[in-house]
Amino acid sequence: MAVPKSKISNSRRGMRRAHDKLSNPTYVEDKDSGELRRPHHIDLKSGMYRGRQVLKAED
């Protein structure tokens, strides 16, 4: 069984965990509708992606 040779200090443990924090999801304002949407995702209301119609628009 693996056993650490010495104790890891609280500071060193905290520095390692500093990158584990979850970030909030990013949203961008759609140019056409002005609604918020995720970047690189289809706008489900209009069905547009990168200026072309991909899905039928919802009513």
Secondary structure, 3 states (H helix, E strand, C coil): CCCCCCCCCHHHHHHHHCCCCCCCCCCEECCCCCCEECCCCCECCCCEECCEECCCCCC
